[in-house]
Amino acid sequence: MQAELIFDLLKSLGETFQMVGIALILSVILGIPLGLFLFLTSSGLFFNNKTLNFIGGLIINVIRSTPFVILLVLLLPVTKFITGTTIGSGAASVPLSVAAIAFYARLVEAAFREVDRGVIEAAQAAGATTKIIIYHVLLTEALPSLIVGITVTAISLIGYSAMAGVVGGGGVGDLAIRFGYYRYQTHVMIITVVILVIIVQSFQWLGDYSAKKVDKR
């Protein structure tokens, strides 16, 4: 019985890291450009476009305001189209990624807004192109906040992944529900909670450490 539990626990950990890993990578790849788009179209310094900013912001707000369990169900057709199935950790990664991209995009926008406007204006006055300002001013100055945002997103994803059992996604949270709740094995529930706390604390420590290392202020 113990061997079976250990096997299930390791399998669930692998599923959790797969779901969170895929969603986190996509949130960085797509969330940063999307957050940058929101900032550029509303800052008044670059491509100020209230219409595009409103549309982009509205889509993100709709996704963020939709409870994740409902988002899981709403995106089942999309999940089926992308992965060919609606069951498993790979399928659960689709709604997780959508939620993570929208969540991180707002954090990215907020990070860029924290950049000193005077630094941006000074770069413009010096004749720097928009591309140079984005890469060497915005991204450089906002890097600590971007890392903090990644940390917050990763921790949120761990919580979201616990709901992946709704679509048969597996993961540590699903294991806790199946064994700890439905089978009344309280020790399994406690073990999974402890593991999740350790994972979250590890992410938090790594994120805080990385943010401090790159912060030159």
N, C-alpha and C positions, 0 to 999 in steps of 0.2 A: 504493500500500500504506500509506504514511504517512497519507494522507488518510482511508483506511478505518479505520485504527487510532485516529486522533483522534476520528472520528465515534463509533466504538464506545465509546471512553473517556468521551466527554461523555454519551453515552446511559446508560452504566453509572453515572456519577456522579449523573445525574438520578434513576435508579431507586433508588440507595442513599439519596439525600436524601429521596425520596418515602417509602420504607419506614421509615426512621428518624424522619422528621418525623411521620408518622401515628401511629406507635407511641409516640413521645415525648409528643405532645399528649394521647393517650388515657391514657397512664400518669399524667400530671399531673391530668387531669380526674377519673379514677376512682381513681388510686392514693392521692391525698391523703385523700379521704373514707374509703377503705378502711383506710388507716393510722390515721386519726383514730378510726375505729370500734374498731380493735384496742386503741388506747391507752385510750379511754374505758371500754371494757368490762373493762379489767384494772388500771387505775390505782388503784382504791379511792377515788377522789375524786368520781367521777361515777356512771355507770351500770354499776357493777361486776356483770358477768354472766359467770361462768366458762364456762358452756355455750356461749353465743354466741361468746365469745372463742376457745374450743377449736375450734369448727366453722370459724370464719373462718380461724384460724391453720393448721388442718389443710389446708384447701383451698389456701391460699397455699404451704404447705410442700410439698405434693404437686406443684404446678406448678413451684416453684423447684428441686425435687430431680430433676425429669425432664429428662434431657439434651435440649438444644434440637432436635437432629436428630430425636429420637423424638417430641418435642412437635409438630414439623412434620407428621409422618405421622399422629399421633393426631387432630390437628385438621383433617385434610383434609375430612371430612364437614361440619364446621362452616364451614370456609372456603368450600366449595362452596355451602352454604346462604346465606351472607352475600353473597358476591361473584358467585356464579353460575359460578365457575371455580376451578380449583386451580393455574392457571399465571399467572405475571406478578407484578410488584412489588406490585400491589394485593392479590392473594391472599396473598402472603408477609407482608403487613402484619398479617394476622389473628393468626397464631401469634406474630409479633413483639410485637404489642400485648398479648396474653395474658401472655407472659413478662415484658414490661416493667412491666405493672400490678402483678403479684405481686412483682417485684423491688423496685420503687419503694415499694410499700406498706410493706414491712418497713423501708426506709430512713426513711420518714415516721414510722412508729411509733417508731423509735430516736431521731429528731430531737425528737419531743415528749417522750420520756423524759428528754432532756438538759435540758429546761426546769426551772429551779429550782422545786422543789416549794413552797418558801416563798412565791414570787411568786404561785403559783396559790392557795394557802391564804389569802394576804393579800387577794387579789381576792374570794374567797368570803366572807371575814370582813367585807369592805366592802359586801357585799350585791349584788355583781355577778352577773348571771344567767349560766347556762351558755353562752348564745349570745355574750355579751360576752366571757367568759373565752376562748372558742374563737377569736374574731376578733381581740381586742385583747391577749390575753396569749399563748396558745399559738402562733398563727400568726405573731405579731410577733416573739416571742422565738426561735422555731425557724426563722425565715426564712433565715438564713445556712446552716444545716444542710440545709434543704430544697433550696436552690440547689445546694449541694454534691452532694446526692443526685441531682438532675436531671442534673448533669454526669456523675456515675458511671454513671447509667442510660444516658445518651446514648452514652457511650464503649462500654459493654457492648453496646448495640444495634448499633453499627457492626461489632463482632465477630460478633454473631449474624447480621447481614445477609449476611455472607460465606458463610453456610451456606444462604442462600435459593435457591441453584442447585439444591438437592435437589428443589424444587417448581417449578423454572423461573422463579424470581423475579428473576433477573438481578442487577445490581449490580456494584460494582467487584471484590468477591471472586470472583464468578462469572466475570468477565472474566479475572482472574488464573489461575483454574483452567483455563478453556477454552483460552486462548492460551498462558499461561506453562507449564502443566503438560502438557496433552494434545498441544499442538503444539510443545512444546519451545522456545518463544520466551522465553528467559530475560529478555531486556530488557523484555518486557511485564510479567513478574512483578515485576521490580525497580521499574518505573514505578508499578505499582499499589500496591506496598508503600510507596513513598515518599509517594504521594498519601494513603494511609490514615493514615500517620504524621502528615502535615501536618494532616489533618482532626481527628485525635484531639488533637493538640497545641493546635489552635485552640479546640476545645471546652473543653479543660482550662484554657487561659488565660482564656477568656471566663467560665467558671464560677468560677474563683478570683477574678477581678477583681470580678464581680458580688457574690459572697459577702462580700468585703471592703468593698464600697461600702455594703451594707445592714447590716453588723454594727456595731451601736452600742455594743457592750460595750467 
